[in-house]
């Protein structure tokens, strides 16, 4: 169980960092937020894989995905985060 959690954190860090590198622009977030981005991206990638391809029907729609799915999901999560945080900053000013 501990190895699963450690590997999930490492995969989240790598997937979040790759997503941040692939999407142009500044993202002022630290390592914990990058790990969170990658972990959220993994579940988004799992959901997208389930919806698009219907694989792993026994596991359901909310599941972790592979590395590529994690990166794609992290990119989606990062773009949504930017859209939401951009609107908040626009309303304040």
C-alpha positions as CSV (number, residue, x, y, z in Angstrom):
1,X,0.0,0.0,0.0
2,X,2.8,2.4,0.9
3,X,4.6,1.7,-2.5
4,X,1.3,2.4,-4.3
5,X,1.0,5.8,-2.6
6,X,4.7,6.7,-3.2
7,X,4.4,5.7,-6.9
8,X,1.2,7.6,-7.3
9,X,2.9,10.8,-5.9
10,X,5.9,10.3,-8.2
11,X,3.7,9.7,-11.2
12,X,1.6,12.8,-10.2
13,X,4.8,14.9,-10.0
14,X,6.1,13.8,-13.4
15,X,2.7,14.1,-15.1
16,X,2.0,17.5,-13.6
17,X,5.5,18.8,-14.6
18,X,5.1,17.5,-18.2
19,X,1.7,19.1,-18.4
20,X,3.1,22.4,-17.2
21,X,5.9,22.2,-19.7
22,X,3.6,21.4,-22.6
23,X,1.1,24.2,-21.9
24,X,2.7,27.6,-22.5
25,X,2.5,30.3,-19.9
26,X,3.4,30.9,-16.3
27,X,1.8,28.8,-13.5
28,X,2.8,30.0,-10.1
29,X,2.5,26.7,-8.3
30,X,4.9,24.7,-6.2
31,X,5.8,21.1,-6.1
32,X,2.8,20.0,-4.0
33,X,0.4,21.7,-6.4
34,X,2.2,20.1,-9.3
35,X,1.8,16.7,-7.7
36,X,-1.9,17.5,-7.1
37,X,-2.3,18.5,-10.7
38,X,-0.8,15.3,-11.9
39,X,-3.0,13.2,-9.6
40,X,-6.1,15.0,-10.6
41,X,-5.0,14.6,-14.2
42,X,-4.6,10.9,-13.7
43,X,-8.2,10.6,-12.7
44,X,-9.4,12.9,-15.5
45,X,-7.4,10.7,-17.9
46,X,-9.0,7.6,-16.5
47,X,-12.4,9.1,-16.9
48,X,-11.7,10.2,-20.4
49,X,-10.4,6.7,-21.3
50,X,-13.5,5.1,-19.8
51,X,-15.8,7.4,-21.7
52,X,-14.0,7.3,-25.0
53,X,-12.8,3.7,-25.1
54,X,-15.0,1.9,-22.6
55,X,-12.0,0.0,-21.2
56,X,-11.9,-1.4,-17.7
57,X,-15.6,-1.4,-17.3
58,X,-15.3,-3.4,-14.1
59,X,-13.4,-0.6,-12.4
60,X,-15.9,2.1,-13.2
61,X,-15.4,5.6,-14.5
62,X,-13.4,7.0,-11.6
63,X,-10.0,5.3,-12.0
64,X,-6.3,6.2,-12.4
65,X,-5.0,6.1,-15.9
66,X,-1.6,5.4,-17.5
67,X,1.1,8.0,-17.9
68,X,-0.1,9.4,-21.2
69,X,-3.7,9.6,-19.9
70,X,-2.3,11.3,-16.8
71,X,-0.5,13.9,-18.8
72,X,-3.6,14.6,-21.0
73,X,-5.8,14.8,-18.0
74,X,-3.3,17.1,-16.3
75,X,-3.3,19.4,-19.3
76,X,-7.1,19.5,-19.2
77,X,-7.0,20.2,-15.5
78,X,-4.4,23.0,-16.0
79,X,-6.5,24.6,-18.7
80,X,-9.6,24.5,-16.5
81,X,-7.6,25.9,-13.6
82,X,-6.3,28.8,-15.7
83,X,-9.8,29.6,-17.0
84,X,-11.3,29.6,-13.5
85,X,-8.5,31.5,-11.9
86,X,-8.4,34.0,-14.8
87,X,-12.0,34.8,-14.3
88,X,-11.5,35.3,-10.6
89,X,-8.7,37.8,-11.2
90,X,-10.7,39.6,-13.9
91,X,-13.6,40.1,-11.5
92,X,-11.4,41.5,-8.7
93,X,-9.8,44.1,-10.9
